[in-house]
């Protein structure tokens, strides 16, 4: 229980991955945050064709 209380009484430090709007909102609240501009790899038509072929 002591570790949990220590966690909730400590300063927030956040790594935001993906949506930049979350990063901006946290910055406006003066929370220490860094932003990682990440998005999943796009799915190619070949990938979709392969997935459909496996379904049939």
C-alpha positions as CSV (number, residue, x, y, z in Angstrom):
1,X,0.0,0.0,0.0
2,X,2.9,2.3,0.7
3,X,4.2,2.0,-2.8
4,X,0.8,2.9,-4.2
5,X,0.6,6.0,-2.0
6,X,4.1,7.1,-3.1
7,X,3.1,6.7,-6.7
8,X,0.0,8.9,-6.4
9,X,1.9,11.5,-4.5
10,X,4.7,11.8,-7.1
11,X,4.9,14.1,-10.1
12,X,3.4,12.7,-13.3
13,X,5.8,12.1,-16.2
14,X,4.1,10.8,-19.3
15,X,5.2,9.4,-22.7
16,X,2.4,9.9,-25.2
17,X,2.4,7.6,-28.2
18,X,0.2,8.4,-31.2
19,X,-2.4,11.1,-31.0
20,X,-0.9,14.5,-30.6
21,X,-4.1,16.0,-29.2
22,X,-3.5,14.1,-25.9
23,X,0.1,15.5,-25.8
24,X,-1.2,19.1,-26.3
25,X,-3.9,18.7,-23.6
26,X,-1.3,17.5,-21.1
27,X,1.1,20.3,-22.0
28,X,-1.7,22.8,-21.3
29,X,-2.1,21.3,-17.9
30,X,1.7,21.8,-17.3
31,X,2.3,18.1,-17.0
32,X,5.7,16.7,-18.0
33,X,5.1,14.9,-21.2
34,X,7.0,13.9,-24.4
35,X,5.3,12.9,-27.6
36,X,6.3,10.0,-29.9
37,X,4.9,10.5,-33.4
38,X,3.9,6.9,-34.1
39,X,1.3,5.2,-36.3
40,X,0.9,1.6,-37.3
41,X,2.3,0.5,-40.7
42,X,-0.3,0.9,-43.5
43,X,-2.0,-2.3,-44.7
44,X,-1.2,-2.9,-48.3
45,X,-3.6,-4.4,-50.9
46,X,-1.3,-7.4,-51.0
47,X,-1.8,-7.9,-47.2
48,X,-5.5,-7.7,-47.6
49,X,-5.5,-10.1,-50.5
50,X,-3.5,-12.6,-48.5
51,X,-5.8,-12.3,-45.5
52,X,-8.9,-12.9,-47.7
53,X,-7.2,-15.9,-49.4
54,X,-6.6,-17.4,-45.9
55,X,-10.3,-17.0,-45.1
56,X,-11.5,-18.9,-48.1
